[in-house]
Amino acid sequence: MAAIEELAVEVDRAEIIAGVEQAAGLAASQSSGRALSARLDTGKGRLVCYARKRVATEVRDPETQVAVAAAPEGSSPGELVEMPVPFGTAARSAARAARAVLEARLRAARMLARAERYRDRVGKLETAIVARREGQDLIVNLGPVEGRLPAEEQSRHEVFNPEDTIRVAVHSIEPHDPPVILSRIAPAVLAGLIERETPEVRRGVVRVRAVARHPGLRAKVAVSSAAPDVDPVAACLGPGGSRIRAVSRELRGERVDVVLWNERVEKFARNALRPAEVLDIRRVDGESGDGGSRRLRQSGGLLVTVSETELPRTLGKRGQNVRLASELVGVPIEVVAEGASPRGDDRRERRGPRTGPSPGRGPRDSRSPRRGPRDGASPWRGPDKRRRGGPPRHDGPRRPRSRPARSNRSGQVRKPAPEARGR
């Protein structure tokens, strides 16, 4: 008990007792050859071994059965009960295995106790050094403990090597080894980098309101200011854009747009869609809303109207700009060009259900994934140049193909000599 109290300074006392009971039960089971469990009597400071036995009126196997009279009070025949058995002396191999189990459990308990200090740091930025790679995961050194950067929390545009210094966000604390789970793609990483580079954010004058990211490609950050004389966007960009360039460099070239946050969703969405110029933006509410797709009306999204020349800039590459703006604002956004009618219903509902094969296509051949042969046409040949079904092309023997005339290096066709011709 003195050793347990000494270890309880850095590890939870209940965890130590559970480890001792597990190790003692393992040693007793290996020595006796049957499943046993151990419990620590903290009052007397000794271990008691138990075996699970079935209550029987007639005992035929004393190792697995116990009489009704010897069973605990209130036990009925056929019930499983725990009966104390002599602990005995554990063999050397059993004691060695029990010691290994106890040491592993205490090591994990110490690591989890050190990791508890990071529970209050969930969502915060930490600096780590890459230690090694385990499969697709990265094991990093946080100082007192190690952390794991899983493959699903890494950007596919980033490659790290051992001894690299990276900045990660604490994602969660789990009872594993290592217990601290980290992330490089969480919005908290971008928010923490902006806070690190911007003194106004650290002082609380400027506040990061929302973050939307496509890791490694592009991101949008909405900021606001508590002081009327401080421009939050300019503060995050820095002199000549130096601060936001440092953030982008840390994220391996991810482009970051800083926009002004607004309480009104329409104004906020207009700022989020920059650098595109918006002509009109309005909220579409309910099924009776005018314009917009059915999904937009059901979700109460925003219908944005832009000029024909601004449409590509508003959408962005593969629709990236409008998707990030929608994630940042928190409502769906649909963009239409000026003068174009918005999509009222789904295309399938406007055109009606499609019946029969599409025009211009023949029936499909079940022998191959391509279209079947037309009447009178030769069957389709696969990559191996063999005919697939159908009658053979020639009924008789093949005719030998004529050999082409030989040519010299200059590409001219050789002709037989005159004397050869005379022969």
C-alpha positions, 0 to 999 in steps of 0.5 A: 500500500505504501508503493501505491500511495507513492505512485498516486502522486502522479497517477490516479489511485483508482487506476493504480489499484485496477492495474495491480488487480489486473496483473495479479489476476493474470499471474494467478490464472497462468499459474493455476491454469484456469481463469481467476480474478484478483481484488485488492483489499485496501483495508488489510492491504492484501490481494484476494483471488476469486474464481467463478463457479456455478451453484449446484445441488450435487458437486461433481467438479469442485473447480467449476461447481460449488454446493448450495450450502457453501455458496453466498447467501441468497444464491440459487442452483445454476447461478454463477458466483465468485468464490475466494480461492488460495492465491498460491505462488506464481511461477516466474514466467507468470510473475514476469508477464504480470509485471509487464502488464502493470508497467504498461498500464502505469506508463499509459496512466502517467501519459494520460495524466500528463495529457490532461493539461491539454484538455483545456487546450482543445481548439488551441494552437500548439507548436510540435516537432515531427518525431516519426511516421507510423503508417499514414499517421505522424507522431509529433513531440509536444514536450511533456507528451507525444501527440498523434496527427492522423491521416484524416487530419492532414492536408493532402497538399502538405508533406512533413519530414522528421525534425520539421517544426509544425503548428497544429491544433489540439483536436481531442484527448483519447485514452490511447498511446499517444493520447493527444490527437492533433489536426492540421485541417481544422478551422482552429489552425487558421484562427490560431495562426491569425491570432499569433501574427496579429497583436490586435487579436491577442489583445482582444480588440479584433475578434475572429468570428468565423472560418471556412477552409478548403485545406491547402487551397483557399480559406475565408476568415470573418473578423470584427472589431470592438473599437470603432477606430480599428479596421479589423481587416487591415489589422489582420492583413498587416502592413503590405499584407505581411501578416496574412502572407506569413499565415499563408506561408505556414499553411504551405501557400493556402490563399486566405481572404479576410472579410468584414463580419456583419450581423445582417446575413445579406451584408455578410454574404456580400462581403464574403463573396468579394472580390466579386461585385454583387448587384442584388442579394435577397433572402428566399424564405419558405416554399412560397419564395420567389425564385431560387431552387427548391433546396434554396427555398426550403433552407431559406438561403440567399439568391445573389444576382451578378453581372454576366462578366462578374459571374466567373469571379463570383463562382470561383474556380470550380465554384470554390468562392461561392462554396466558401462564402456559403460555409462562412455565412452559414446559409446556402447561396445561389448565384444567377447572372443578371437577366437570367431566370433562376432555377425554379424547380429541378431539371428533371421535374421541368423536363418530365421523366425520361422514358425509353432509350435516348435518341441516336443510341442503339440497343446495348449488347449483352456480350460487351459494355459497348453498343452491340453491332448493327445488322450486317456489321462485323462484331466488335473486337476487344483489345486482344484482337479476337472476335467475340461471337458471330460467324467466322469471317472466312469460310476457307483458308486465309489468303497470304498477304502481299509483302510490301516493297523494301525501302532504303534508309532514305525512304526510296523504294528499291527497284530490281536491276535492269538485268534482273528484270530481263531475266 
